[in-house]
Structure formats: C-alpha cells, structure tokens
C-alpha cells in the first residue's frame, strides 16, 4: 500500500471541501475564537488538511473549526495541505492528533479522542496489541508515528494536572462509552468531569446507560448523583414506591440477571398475567 503523500500546499475552494464523520461537532466558542484571532491578526495560523480521493473529491482530514470560520467570514478559498493515498485510519489519526495538540477540549472529548486513537493505532500496528510490559511500551511509543502515544499522553496529563496513569483511565472511560451516550452527554446541561467519566466506566453497561439517561434528562443535576446507589425512601403510596424500586432494579440489572430472574419466577409471572387478563374480561 502506498504511503500518504503531501500532494500540494495550496489554496482550495471552501465550497469544495466535504465534511462528515467527525469525532466531535464544531464548537461555537472555538469558531468565534478563531474569527476574533483572524480579525485581529489578518492571518489564519495553520492550513487545514485535506484528503484528495480517487474520484477527485476533497474530504476534510483536520481543521473543521478553521473551515467553519472561513465559511462564516465569507472566504472563497482557504489554505490547505492536500494529501493523496490516504487510508481512513491514517486520516483519523491526523484528525485526533491535530485536536490533541492544539484544540481546547473538555474531559469527554479528550476521553473519546484518546480511546479512538488507541483503537486506530492498534489496528495499524496489531503487533503492539499482543505484546506486554516493556516490549509493548517500546513498540507502541514509536516516535516515527504521526504523534507518539507517549507524547500526547504526557501533554494531556500536563493539561489536566494528572499523571499518565490518569490519562490511561481517561482512555478506559472513552472506551466504555457507547456513541449514543457520548452524543447525549455532549448535550447535557453541564460538562461531565473526568472523575465522573472514570466512575461511569466502572459500572456495568445497563447501569451506565441508566445514569446517562437520568443525568441528561434533568432528573439528576450531576452525573455523579445519577451513579449513586438508590436509597429507599418512604413513599406516600407504597405500591408506587415498590414499582419504582422494581423498575430501577430491572433497568440496572445486566441481561444475564434478567434472564435468570425470568427463569426462576416464570410461573409466578405467568400466573399474574393470567390474573390480569381475567380481571380485564
């Protein structure tokens, strides 16, 4: 397979650049900051990176905020580095590293980007996934990579005031999240913290999904509150209280536990359903 090649450093038509499949949406604050900078200095600091596909179309690799800034300022053209012979994984790595190196990201975006980079890197270098200990570190932290995992892990650790160990926990948090949960958390009333993401990654999938739902729906003001075990309270209507407790327990239980419960209590459930049908007739 041919190596990615920098075809040209030139200006391209803003309208010709296609954008899709980004790891995170463009932030309003980020675009406004770039517009202010360009209005003050008169220049765009870095060129965007573009992938020229075999059909001649141009697809954005890195620089979504810069491209959106150009559109809002009414630019017809934008400075771009145009690459050819680019694979999907190579393009994804460049997008991730471009953001990790210079973009302002919250804990959720950092976790998602780091987790995605680890997955992409191991697809490109499967031999690193099977190794352990110092051999794994030596292979994975290869300085010849676009931006070594060691470099961006260290940079991220400094940015958040944490150790490399905490950065790896961030990767674990990003890996545990389902795309639907990521989408929901991005629309939450307040950004989640790294501590909350770490706590979220330690619970089972059913409870994680319920916590995200409870937080993003406004039932809980903080994600950490949604993750706390439910404390039984005396309800004005004991039946309603019992229903709420049963529903919460069922939603949080893993699939295997639900199946076992149905097997154990199948006859009781069947008799109750038959009783309900009899009442309705």
N, C-alpha and C positions, 0 to 999 in steps of 0.2 A: 504494500500500500504506500503511495507517495506521501512524502512529508508535507504538512501545511506550508504554503509558500506565500510570502508577502508580495502580492501582485503589483501593488502600486500604493503610493501615498498621494491622494488626490482629493479633489472636491467632487461630491456626488449630489444628485438632486435629492432633496429631503423627501419629496413625494415618492421617490422610487424605492425607499428603504422599507421593507416589510418587518413588522414586529409581532411575534407571537411566542407562546410557550415560555414566558419569563418566570424566574423563580419567585419574584415578588413584584407587586404592582408599583408603578411610579408614585412617589410621594409628592404631595403638593408642596410641602416645605422644601424638599430637595430641589424641585424645579424653580421655585421662587428664589432660592438662594443663588442658583446658577444665573438666573436672569439678572439679579442685582449685581453679581460679580461682573458679568459681561457689560452691563450698562456703565459700570464704574471704570473697568479697565479697557473695554473695547475689544477684547480678545477672548476666545474660548481656550482654556488651558490645555486640554488634551483632545486629540482626534478620537472619533468613535471607531469601533472595529466592526467590519462588515464581512460577511461571507458571500462570495460570488458562487452561485450554484451552477450546475452544468447547463441549465436552461437560460442562464444569463441573468436571472433574478438576483436581487440583493437582499440579504437577510441580516438583521442586526445580530451581532455577537455580544458586544459590550458598549454601553453608553446610552441606555434608554432615557435617562434624565436629560442628557445633553441633546438628544434628538428631540425630545418633547419641548425643551427650551427653544430650540431652533424653530420649531413649528409655531410656537406662541409668539416668537419675535418676528415671524413672517419671513424667515430666511428661505431663499430658494435653494441654496446649496449649503453643504456642511463639509468640513474637512474630515476625511475618513481614511483609515488604513484598510485596504481591500485584500482579503485573503482568498486563496483558492486551494483545492484539495483538502478541504476541512471536513473532519468527521463530526458527528453530533456530540460525542463525548469530549473531543478537543474544544469545540465551541463552548460547551457547558463549563468546562474548566476555566476558560478565559473569562467567561461571564462572572463566575464565582470569584476568581482572584481579583478581577477588576473592582468588584464591590468590597471584598475584604480588605483590599489595600487602601481604598480611598473613600468609600461611601460611609455615611453615618447610618448605622443600623441599630435597631433595638435588639433585645435579647432573643426574641422569637426569630427574627430574620437571621441573626448570627447562627443560631442553632440549626436552622433549616439549611443555610448555606454550607456550614461545616459538615453536617451529616451528608448532604448531597455530594460534596467534594470527596469525602471518604469513599462513598459508594462508587463514584465515577472513577476515581483513582484506582480502586481495586479491580474494576472491570478492565481498565487499561493495563494494569500490572497484576494479573491474577496470582503471580508467584509470591507477591507480598502478603496475600491473604492467608496462605498456608504456613508461613513462617512464624516463629515465635521468638521472644527475647531480643537479644542484640542483633540477630540476623534480620529480624523483621524491621527493627528500627533503622538499620543501615540501608535496607532496600527501600523502605517507604520514604525516608527523608532524603531521597536523592536530589541533590542540588540542581541537577540537569532538568528537573521538572519545571513547568511554567513558573510555579512559585511553590517552593517546598512546603510540605505539610508542617514541618518544624518551624519554618519562618512565620507562616500565618498563624500557627497555634500560639507562638510566642507573642506575636503582635496583638492577637486577640486577648491573650492573658493580661498584657500590659494595659490594654484599653479598658478592660473591666476590673482591673486591680485584683486578678486572681492568679492562681498557679496553673501550670499546664494541666494538672490533674483536673481542675475545674473546667478547663476548656474541653477535655475529653468527656466530662459529664455533660457538657453542652451538646456535644456530638450525639451522646446517648439520648438526650432529650429530643433532639431533632429527628433522630431515627425512629423514636417511638410514636411520633405524631402522624396521624392519617391526614392526607391532603384536605379532607373536609374539615378536620379540626383546625388545621392551620388557617384555612380560609375564614372560619368562624372567629378564631382568636384575633385575627387582624382587624376584624370589625368590632371588637369588644370596646366597651366604654373607656377602658384604660389599658395601657400596655402591660403584658404579664412580665413578671420579673424572672431572672434566672433561677432563683430559689424555687419559685412556683413551677417552672418548667421541669426542674430536677425532681420535684415531688411528684409531678404529673407522670414522669417517665417510670416511676417506681410502682405504680398501681397497675392492676390488670386492665385490659382493653375496655371491658364493659364499664368499669368504674371511671376510667379516664374519659370515656365518651359522655357519661352522665355528668361529670364535673364540668366539662367544657360547655355542655348544654345549659346547666344550671347557672354558670357564670355569664355566658353570653346572652342569656335570656333576661338577665337582670335579677334573677332570684337571689343571687349572692353578689355582694359588692366587690369581693375579691376572689380570685381563683383559689387561694389558699383556704378560704372558708368553705368553698364547694368540695374541697378534698377532705375536710374533717369528717370523722365518723358521725353518723346521725345520732343525736342524743334524744332518747324517747321523752316525750312531753305528754302531760295530761291534756287530752283534747276535750273540748266541750261535748263532742259526740264521739264516744269511744269506738263506735263502728267506723266512722270516718278516719279516726286516728289509726285504727288497725289496718284499714285499707291502704292508707298512705305508707305505713311501715312495710306492709307486704309488697306494695308496688316498688318501693325503693330497694328492698332486698332483692327482688326479682331482676330489676334493671342492672343492679351491680354484680349479680352473680355471673360467673363465667358460663359459657354454653354447656360444658360438661355437667356442671352442678344443676342446671335447669333440666337437662335430660334425666339425670338420676332422680331428681325430685318427682318428675312426671312418672317414672317407672315405679317409684316407691309408693306414690299416692294416687296412681292411676284409677283405682277402683273408687276411692273417695271422691275424686274429681268427677268421675262418670256418674256416680250416684247423685251428686249435687246438680249436675247438668240436667239429669233426668227429672229431678225435683223441680228445677226452674221451668222446664218445658211443661210439666204437669200444672204448675201454677198459671201458666200463660194460656192454657187451653180452656 
